[in-house]
Amino acid sequence: MALRFHNTRPGLELIQIADAALPVARITAEVLAQDSKDLPLMEEFVLRLVEHNVSSARGIAGLLGLPENMVERTIAVLFGSDDLKWARPTAADADRAPGLRLTDKGHLTAQKAAAVAPVRVNQPLVYDQMLWKVAPYDRRTTIPRGQAEEHGMIMLPVAQSGPVNDGAITAAEITALLRENGNNKREVLQVKGISQAPARRVLPVKLLVYADPDRTDVEVGIVVDGELSQAHELALIGHGGAKALGITVAPPPERPLLDPDLEKARVPLQEVTQHRVEQAAFQLGAQAPTPGPPAVQRRPQADEIRAIGVFEHPDVLHDALTNARRRILIISPWIKNAIITTDFLSNLERRVNQGVKVDIAYGYEENDTKTDSASVRKLTNLADRYRDKFSFTRLKSTHAKVLVYDDVWVTTSFNWLSFKGDPERTYRMEEGSLVRSRQIADTQYTRYLELVSDHRR
């Protein structure tokens, strides 16, 4: 998402991608609807008129007020489908002239076409409370509002308070929505009434926070179902934009520096980002980038020494939790419920059960209010179950933000265990350094384990 949308605001830099919650209502509309027939309308009328003893193309054309050649083409189609035949009168209908007759199959086709009638049905829908209109969202992707609040998601504003009234949705809007969701058969003729589920729901979306170099001009984009939504952005501007959500952007913190030799070999963030953009474009089937001159080999001390941008940190942490084979060490000042999820704990326990040594340390100050006690309790319980494999330590104070797993060492200004759900909503462009080297990772791993031991509370 960062690679896709980082250049959509000329003059502004993408600072953060935050989880947000779009208020929605799950409603049920009682409607009078009719499902369209598989039989084209022209063919249906021809069959039903023949069934009522109109036996010539001229007679059918006269009753329908259509050109005779159009009717003849439809008759030819029905002959081909074995619904019509040409017959002379039998003893039972001696008074009829020779002409068109229905076959047995034609009688069945005409009866089925005549049997389709409007019916009352309950149509489940999702109502966007920010735009105050029915929307094509999948009901299964909505979540309880309480769950969104627990995970620290930013709550987007609603257009108005109160329930969705009966007159808020028209039959045409529901029909158009069904078409958008791929249901091309049902046509809603009338909305009889609307009932709304009492439970408050939200649709998870993404906020793209952009800012100028001075961090004074802040804009917010809203990604709904994977696409930037101009309608939601305009609605948010009407409510006060980023300021109304309490979003501010601060100058970037100082990046922890590597040793001079490693700094010299470090590939800068701009070059890393450009390479990732080119890779993404190539994977999406775009034209491969034009080959440039061979890159200068600048990494004699390690397999990889490069910058890591703010948006890559969660991916690196996920890689550690799902692919580490020997060790994981995480140091983070704060811990948040939005990070210590069921998936996080499951992945961590899976690593431990597969023989991975895990060490997590946290702590910023004596009376720390930025750490969620529920997450601390969950990690403490897990550590108590695996005392010989998992160490969870409260430090007196730490500014370190470190991740070591297997042969990878990442030092950064990024808070590994609290990068979501910050109630202050002050965002900054975090940057770090990733070093992939067995020797360097071993050295840093030993160093930080000693630091944890020395600074235990």
N, C-alpha and C positions, 0 to 999 in steps of 0.2 A: 504494500500500500504506500509506503514511503517513497519507493522508487517510482511508482506510478503517478503520484500526486505532488511530488516535491517542486515541480516547475509550473504549477497551474496558476500561481500568483506572481506575475512579473514584479520584481523589485522587493519581494518579501521572501523570507526564508521559512521553511517548514520547521517549526520548533518542537512540536509534540503531537502525538496521536493519542487521544484520550478516549476511554470508554465512557459512553453516555447512554442515557435511557430516554427513549421517546415515549411519552405517555399515550397509551392506546386503550380503547374499550373493546372488549369482545362482545358483540351484539348478535342478536338473531332477529332477522326480519321475516315476518309472516307475509308472504307475497302470493299474488295470483300470477302463475307463470305457465308458459306453454313451451314444451320442447319441440324444436323444429323437426319436421318429418324428413326421412331419408329421401322421399320421393320429391323431385322438383315440382313446383307449383303448377306449371303448365301441363305436365304429365298427369298430375292428380285431377285437374279439371277435365281433361279429355276423357280419362277413365270414368269419372263420375257422370259425365254427360252421356257417354255411351251406355252406361248402366241405366240411365233414365231414357233410353231408346232414341237418343240423338245419334243417328248411324252414318252421317256423312261429314266429310271435312268442311263442306260449305255450311251445313247447319251448325256445326260446332263454332266455326269462325264467326258466323252471324250472331250467335248468342254471346260470345266472348268479346265481340267487337274488335277482332284481330284479323290481320291479313291471312287469307286462306293458305298461302304457301308456308307460313309459320306453323299453322296447325298441321299441315301435311308432313312437315319435318318431324314434328312431335309424334305423329301417328307412325311414321317409319321407325322411330326409336322404340315405340311400344310393340310394334311387330317384331323387332329384333329381340326384345326381352321376353317375348312369348306372353305378353299381356293382352294383345289384340289379335283378332283374326277377321278375315272377310268371309261372310257366310250368307247362304240363301235361307229364306224362311223355312222353318220346319212346320210339321203339322200343328205343333203347339202354338206357333206364332205366325200362322198363315197370312194374317192381315198385315204383316210387316214387309217392307220392301227389302231386297238384298242390301247388305251394307255391313258396317262395322259391328262386331260382337266382342264381348269379353271372353277370354279363355277362362278355364278354371283358376289358373294362376292370377289372371286379371281381376276376377271377382274378389279373390283374397286380398290382393293389393289395394283395391278400391275400398274394401271394408276397413282395412287397417288405417288407411289415410283418413277415412271419415270418423274413425273412433278417437282420434287425437283431439283432446279438448283441454282448455285451461284448467289447472288444478291448484289448490292451495298447498304451498310447501313452506317449510322453514328453511331459510337461507342463512347459514352462518357467515358472519362478516367481521372484519376488523376496522375500527373507526379511529382515524388519526386525530388525536385531540389537540395537536399543535396546529395542524392545518384545518381542523374541524371539517373533515370530509372522510368519506369511506375510502379505503386504500387497499391495494392488492397484496397485502402482507399475508404470509402464511401464519395462521393462528398458532401453529406448533412452535414457531420461533419466538413467541412472546414469553415473558417470564414474570413472576410476581414482583411487584414493586419493592416489597421488603427485601427480596433477594438482591435486587439491584442496589438498594441502599446499603446492604451489608457489604457488598463488594466495592463500595465507594464510587459507583458510577455517577456521573454528573446528570442531574435530572433536568431535562429540557422543559420549557414552560408550556402551558396549555393556552389555547386561544380563549376559552371561557370555561367557567366552572359549571358544575351541574351535569345531569344526565343528558344523553342524546335523545332528543324529542322525536316523535313520530314523523314530523315534517322535515327532518334534517336530511333525509335520503329520498331520492326520486327513483322511479322504476327504471328510467333511462340510465341513471348512474350505476345501478346494480347490474343492468344488462351489459354496459360498457366494461364494468369491472370483471364480469364473468368472461367476456371476450379477451380481456387482457390476461386472464389466468388460463386461457386455452379452452374455455367452455364456449363453443360457438353454436351450440344447439339450443340452449335455453334462452328464452326471451321473457323478461319480467314485464307483466302488463299493468300491475297495480301493487302498491305497498299498502298492506292492510294495517300493519302495526309493527312496533319495534320493542324488543325486550333487551335489557342490558344486564350482563353478569355483574354481581356486586363486587367481586374481587378486582382490585386495581392491578392492571397489567402494564408492562412496558415492552417496547421493542429495542433490543440492544443495537446501538449504532456507534459510529466513530466520529469524534470531533477532530478536525485538523486545525491546529493552532499555528497561524502564520504571524510573523512580525518583521518590521524593518530593521536595519542594522542598529538603530538607536533604541530599539525595543519600545518605541512610543506608539507606533501604529500597529494595532493588533487586530487581526481578522480571524474569523472562525468559519470553516467549511464543515458541512455535515454530510457524512457518507451513509446512505441508507441502501441496504441490499447491494452493497458493493459499488454504488454509483454516487457521485456528488449530486446533491439535491439543491437546486437553486431555490425552489419553493420554500424549503425548510430554512435555508439561509436568510431569505428575505423575511420570513416570519420571525426568525431570531433577531434580526436587525430591528424589527418593529418593537421587540421587547427590550431593546437596549444592547444587543450584541454581546461581545465578550465580557463587557463590564457587568452586564446583568447576571452573568454566570459566575462572577468573581474571578475571572481568568486574567492573570497578569503574566508578563514575560520579563524575566530578570536577565542581567548579563550572564554569560556562561562562567561557571566556576573555573578556577585554575586546574588544568589537567596535571595529574601526578606525572612527573618526569621520570624517564628511564635513565639508566646509566648512560653517559655520553656516547659510548660506542653503539649502544642499542638505539639511542635517539637518532644517531646518524644513519642507521640502517632502516629506520622506521618509515614505512610507506605512508604518506599523508592521507588524511581523510578524503580530500577532494579526489585524489587518484583512486582510492578504494571505491568511493561512491560511483565514479564514472565507469569503473570496471564492472560493478554490479549492475548498473543500468544497461550496459552493453550485453551482459550475460542474460538479463531478463528479456531484453528485446530479441535476442537470438532464440531463446527458449520459446518465445511466443510466436516465432515464425517470421520475425522481421529480418531484413537483410543483415547479414553478418557485418560487423564493423570492418572498415578497411584496415588491413594490417599495417601497423606502424613499424618503426625501427625496433630491433630487439631491445628489451628492457635491460638496463644495466644491473648486473648481479650485485646487490648491496646487502646480502644477508649471509655473510660467511659464518656468523655465530649461531644461527638458528634456521630452522626450516621456514619460519614465517615470523616477521615482525611488522605489524601494521596497525593503523588506527582502527578504532571501532566506534561507530557513531551511535547516537542515542537509540536509534530504532533497531539496531542489531543486538543490543544487550539482551532483550528477552529471548531471542532465538539462541544465543550462546548459552544462556542459563538452561533453556529447554534441552539443548544438546547435552549439557552436562548431566541433567537429571534422567535422560533416557539412554545415553550411550556410554557413560563413564564405565570403565572396567576395573580400575584400581583404587581411585581416591577422588573425593570431592571435598574441597575446603571453601567455605563461604564466610566472609566477614562483612557485616552490614550494620550500620548504626541502629536502624529501626526495622521493625517487622510489622507488616500489615496483613489484615485478613484477606485483602484482595489478591495477595500473592500466595499465601499459605492456604490454598484451596484443597479440595479433595483430590484433584488430579496431582497437585504438587506433592501432597503427602503420599499418595499411592506410588508415584514415580520414585520418590525418595526411599520408601520402604522396599520397593522392588530392587533398587540398587543395593541396599543393605543386604537383602536376602541373596543377592548374587555375589556377595563377597566384597563389595566396595566399601572402603573405610570412609566414613562421613564425619566431618567436623563443621559445625556451624557456631559462630560467635556473633554476639550483638551487644549493644549498649552504648548510650551516648552520655547520659548524665544520671545523677542519683534519682531524681523525680522526673522520669521521662514520661511525657504524655503522648508522644507520637507513636509509641509501640502499642499494638493491640494485645491485650492480655489473653484473649481467646486463642490467638495464634501461638503465643508463648506456651500456653497450657498444652496445646496439641503437639508441639514439637517436644516439650518436656516429657509428655506421656510416651511418645515414640522413642525418645532416647532412653527412657527407663526400661523399655522392653528390649532394647538392643544395646545394653551397656558396654559390651565389648567391641561393638562395631560403630556406634553412633555417639558422638560427643556433642552436647549442646551447652554452650557456656555463656553466662552473663558477664560482660566485662564492666569494669569501672567506668571506662569511657573510651571510645574509639572513633576516629575520623576515617579509618581505613575502609575502603570499598574494594574488596578483593575476591576473585574467584580463581581457584586452581582446580583443574580436573585432568587426570592422567598427565599428558605432556603439555598442557595448555595453562598459561598464566595470564590473567587479565587484571590489570590495575587501572582504576577509573575514578571518576567523580560521581558515578551512577550508583544509586542505592539499590542493591540487588534484591532486597526483600521488602522494599516499600515504594517501588516506582509507580504504583497505582494507588488511587484513593487518597491522595494528599488533600486534606480539607482546605488548605490554604490556596491551592490551585495556582501556585506560582511556578511557571515552567521555565526551564532554561535548557540550552543546548549542551547536554552532557557529552563528554568525549573521553575515551580511554585508549589503552594500548593492549593489543593481544600479541602474545609471544608464544609460538609453538616450538618448544625445544625441551627435550627430556632433561638435559643438564640444568638449564635455567629454571625449569619448573620444579625440579628437585630442590634446588637451592632456595627458591622462594617459599616452597611448601614448608621446609624445615624452619626457615626464618619466621614465618607467620605462626606456626605451631608454638614456637618459643614465645612469641609476642602474646599469644592467647594465654599461655601458661603464666606469664609474668603479670598479666593484667586482669586475672580473674577477680571477680568481686569478692 
